[in-house]
Amino acid sequence: MRLRHRGGDLVHLAYCTNVHPAEDLHGILAQLDTYAVAVRDHLGADRLGIGLWLAHRVAAGLAADPDATLRLRAELTRRGLEVVTLNGFPYEGFHQPVVKHAVYRPDWSERARPEHTANLARVLALLLPDDVTTGSVSTLPFGWRTGWTGEHQDRARRHVDALGRELAELRHRTGRTIRIAFEPEPGCVVETTAQAVRHLQGMDQGHFGLCLDVCHLAVAFEDPRQALARLARAGIEVVKAQVSCALHAETPADPEVRRALGAFDEPRFLHQTRRAGTPAPGVDDLPEALGGAGDLSGAEAALSGAEALNRDAPWRSHFHIPVHADPAPPLTSTRPVLRETLAALLTPDRPRTTHLEVETYTWSVLPEPPRDEKELAAGIAAELDWTRRELLALGLTEPTTEASSPAPTPHPIRSSS
């Protein structure tokens, strides 16, 4: 969906298709027919933005065949869909029974990662709508921290510099600027905006910047306005923001709270868990937090999981909660952090970013997942509708051809206005 900032900038709102498992072109189109078209209909929108996820094989095939990419663009247009951003974080197998640490491979020290990212940039340059000249690709923050050495960092930086030259050539050849957005995440080489400043300074800021995932920001217990001010002082732009919420436990010492958290302990994705503090100490997965020792984050690596977390301070877990709804009490989501972040990103004078992507890829592993395809489409539509209403309340407007329709029926997690 498109909205207009009061300063005149066009702001794009999309949902990320990494919630769907297809990894070939036929499957991608089939899932867009099943879900994205239904979401667009729920919202009463003439055109719906999607943050497209392309696994590396389909991305490589499209990059090698521009005609196939243009056919994909025509198929998207026919369905009332448009793409200005790609999610380049997962490489493949994002819906395997167990993903966990595999999502961080290949990392930026390996040649496969910049090659995949370059392929995505070439594809996106052709997928962009005619009236849009800048696209974004989000990517992992270099790699997982364990085993990352100075040599890994040097190789990664060489790969980034070489990609920057490719992106400059792509811009010269096509007139389209594709920007790569590194996404800080707990447990990775870059976990926080302070670390992002250290790693991203000196890069070509015309082609590289930050992807601000609000769930990750909340798990790190970062203050949104302070984080954005830090980035601004360093001259690092928020190329893209992912609209997302984390799981919040206010009193984790309470046995009832721990039982509730246990319902979110599932085997597919990694759910890094942090305790309030500066820096936020924690463990690398929810079962470690609930059960004891594990691989700890840097500040308290000498402590066991229980010692690091079993204290009278709130916990947050990297489990993407639907942005429009709360988990069952006594747990909550970090929606207040999301609201504050949106307000800080979309200030009255200018937007700090124009690419917003709702990224709740965890629908299938919720304690009570959607019962069928229709319920999932309705849930995604409810997330987008909540976000749209938040943006309108911040003073953005939308074209009359995409006027608001009645709010979609939400997924039966407890809805929140």
N, C-alpha and C positions, 0 to 999 in steps of 0.2 A: 504494500500500500504506500501511497505517496502522501506526504503532508508538507505544508509550507510553514517554515519558520517566519516569525514576524519581520526578521531582517531580510527576507526574500529567498533564503536558501531552501532548496528542496531536500527534505529528509525522507529517506527510504526506510520502511519498516517491513521486515520479512520474518518468516519462520525457517529454521534450519532443518533441512531434510535428512540430517544424519539420524533423525528419529526413525527413519525407514531403512531397512536392511539391504535393499537391492544394490548390486555391484556390477551390473551390466546395463547397457542402454535400454534394452527392451524392458527389463524389470523396473528401471527408473521411471520410464514413461507410464508403465502400468500403475506404479504406486502414486505417481502424480495424479493420474486419473481417479484413483480410489480416494486419495486424501486431499491433495492440494485443491483440486477442483471443488470438492465438497466444502473445504474450508472457505474458499472464495464465495461460494454460494451462501454459506452461513452468514458471512459478513456483509453480503450485499454489495461487494466491491466489483467494479468493472475489471480491475486488474489487481493481482495479488503478487507481492514480492516473495520470492523464496531464496533462502541462502542455500545454494545447491551443494550437496556433498557428492563428489565424484571419486570413487576408489581409483587407485593409481593405474590400473589396466584400462579402464574406460577413459580416463583423462589422457593417457598416452595415445590411445587410438584416436580420440578426437583431435588432439594437437597435431597428429600426423595427417589428418584428413580434414582440412578446413571446410570442404563441402558438407561433410557429415555434421560438423559443428553448426553450420548455417541451417541445415535441415533440423537440427535439434532446436535452434532458436525459433524456427518457424513453427515447430510443434508446441513450444512453450507459448508463443504468441496466440496460437489457435485456441489454447486452453485458458487464455486470459492471465498468463503468468509472465513474470519478468525476473531477470537476474542481474543484480549489481554487485553481489558478493558471493564468494565461495568459501566453504569451510574446508581448509586444507590440512587440518590437524590430524584426523585419522587417515592412515595410509591405505588400510584394507582391513577386512575382518572385524568391523566395529560391532557387529552383532553376533559374534561367535559366543558359544556358551560361557567362555572365560576370556576376557579381554585384559583387564588389570594393566600391568606394566607394558604389555605389548603395544598399547596405543602410542607409546613414546618412541617406537622404532619404525623406520629408520630415523635417527636423530640428525641434527644439522652437521655433525662431523662426518656423516656418511654421504657419499655422492648421490645416492638415490633420493635423499630428501630435497636438495635444490633442483634436481632434475624433475621431480614430481611437481614442485612448486612452479618451476618455469613452464611446464606443460599446462598447469592450471591457469597461469597468466595468459598464455597464448589462447586458450579456449575462452576465457572470460572476455578478452578483447573483442572477440567475435560475437559473444552472447549479449553484450551490453545493448540496451535500447538505443535507438538512433539519437535521442536527445540527451544521452548520458555519456560523458567522456572519461569518467574516473571510476574504476572498480577496485575492490579490495579482496584480498585472500588472507584469511587468518591461518596461523600456523603455530606449532608448538614452540615453547620458549627454550630453544636449542636442544634440550634433552633432559632426561632424568638425572638428578644430581649425583646419585651413587656411581662412583667410577669415573666421573667426569674430571678430566685432568686439564692442565694447561695446553697439552698437545691437542686434545679434543677441541678446546676453545679456539686455538689457532686455526685448525682445519675448518671449523665452522665459520670463522670470520672470513677466511679466504673464499669459502663457498658463497657467503652472503655478498661479498664484494663482486664476485664474478656474476652472480645473479643480478646485481644492480646494473651492471653493464648491459646484460641482456634486456632488462626492463627498459633501459634508456633507448636501446635500439628498437624495441617493440613500440615504444611511444613515438619515435621518429617515423617508423614505417606505417603505423596505423592511426596515429593521432589520439590514441587511447592511453591513459595513464593507469597502470595497474600497480597498486600499493600493497606491500606485504606487511601484515600486522602480527607481531609476536605477542602471544597470549600468556601472561604470567599465570602460573598454576602452582598450588602448594606441592612441595616435593621435587619440583623441577629446578634446573639451574637458575631460572628466574622465577621466584615465587611472588615477589612484591613489586610495587612501583619503584621503590628505592633501588632494588636490584636491577630493574629495567633501565633506570637512568644510567647506572654504571655500565651496563652491557650494550645499550643502544646508542649512547653518545658517540659521535664520530661517524655514524652510518650516514648514507645518503638519505636525508630526511624527505626528499622528494619521492622516494620509492619505498621507504621503510618507516614503520612506526609501531604503535601499540594496539592490540586488541584488548579492550577492557571487559573481561568477563565478570559480571557483578557478583555472581556466586563465589568465584575465586577471591575477589576483593573482600567479600564478607567473611569467608572462612579464615582469611589472614587477619581479620579484625582491623582492617584499614579504614580510616575515616575517608569517605569519598571526596570531600572538598579538599582535605589536605593532600590526598593522593593526586588529584587533578592539578592542584597548585604546584606540587613537586614536579610533575611532568611538564607543566607550562614553563617553569623556571629553567628547565633543562632544554627547552625547545623541542620536546618530543610530542608529536601529535597523536591523538586518539583516532586512528584510522577507522576503527570499527568498535562498536560496543555490543556485547551479548547480554540481552535482557534475560536475567536468570536469578533464581533464589536458591539459597542453601538451607539445609536443615539446622534448626537452632534448638538447643536444649538448655534452658535457663538454669536448672538445678540438677545436674547430672549425678549428684550423690544420692538422689532420691531413687530407690529401687523401682518405683513405677516408671520413672523417666527412662531408666536403663532398659526395662522391659519394652517400652515403646520404641526405643532406638534399635532394639534387637530385631524388630520387624523390618528394618531397612538394611539389615545385614544380608546382602545377596551376593552371589558369586561372580557376576559378570564384570562389573565396573569397580574401579578403585575409588574408595570414599575416604580420602584424607580427612583426619579429624584434628581440630586445633582447639586449644583452650585460650580464653581471653588473657591477654598479656602482651608485653612488648619486649622482644618479638613474641609472636604467638607460638608457644611450644605445642607439640603434639605428636601424633603417630601417623603412619602412612595408610592405614585402612581402619575401617570401623570395628572389625572384630578384634583388632589389637587394642583399641580403646576400651572395648567392653570386657576383654578377656585378660589383658595384662601386657607382657613385654612384646615389643615389636621393633621395627626399624624406625628410629625416631628422627624428627627434624633436628637441625643443627644445634639450636640453643640448648637442648636438654638431651643430647645424644648419650650422655653418661647415665641417664636415668632409665628405669624400666617404664613400660607403658603405663602401668598403674601409678607410679610415682609422678609421671609427667602430667597425668590427666585427672587422677582421682582427688580433686581438690574442689573447694567451694567457689568455683568460677564457671561461667557458661561455656558450653562446647558448641562448636559449629562443625558440621560435616559436609564434605563435598558430595552431596547428593542433590541433583537438580530437582527442585520441587516446582510443580506448576505455578506460574507466577500469579495466577488469579485466585489461588485456593490455598487453604491451610491443611497441613496434616492433622490427624486427630490429636486432641489434647492428651497428654500435657506438652507435646512438642509444638513448635511454631516454625514459621519460615522467616527468612531475613528480608521479607518484603519492605519493611521500613528502610533498610539500606538501599534497596532498589529504588524506592521513591526518591530518596535523597540524592542518589546518583543521577537519576534522570533529570532532576531539577538542576543539579550542578553541571550536567552536560549540555542542557538546553536552556541556557541563561537567556534573558530577554534581549541582550545585545547581539549575541551570535551563538550558533551551535558549536560545541566542541567536536562533534562528529555528525556526519549526515547518514551514516550506515548503522542501523539498529537491527539486530537479529535476535528473535526469541529462540533460545536454544535449550529446550527441555528434551533431552534425548532419552530420559529415564522412564518414560511412561510405562514401558513394558515390564519394568522391575519394581514398580511401586508396590507397596503391600496389598493394595487393591487396584490392580491395573484395569484399563478399559476392557469392557467385556467383548467388544467387537469393533469392527472398522468404523462404524458410524459413531460410536462413542469416542474413539480416539480423534476423529475429525472434529467432533463437537468440542472436545477438550482443547485442541490446538486453536480452534477458532475463538474459544473463550479467552485463552491467553492473549491472543492478538487483540481482541476487543478490549480487554482490560488495559493493555498497553496503549492502544489508540486513545482510550478515554483519558488516561494519564497525560498523554501528550497534548490532547486538546485542552485539558485543564491548565497546562503550562503555557498556553497561548498559541500553540500551533493550530493551523487550520487545514482542512482537506478540501480538495476540489469538489464542486457540487456534484460531479458525476460519480463521486465515491462517498456520498453522504452516508452518515451513520445509519445503521438499521438497528432494530431491537437486539439487545445483547443475546448471544447464543446461549443455549442451555448448557451449563457447565458440567464437567465430569463430577461425579458425586464425592469428590473431596470437598471439604467444607469451603464454600465460596466466600470470598471476602471482597468488599468494595474498596 
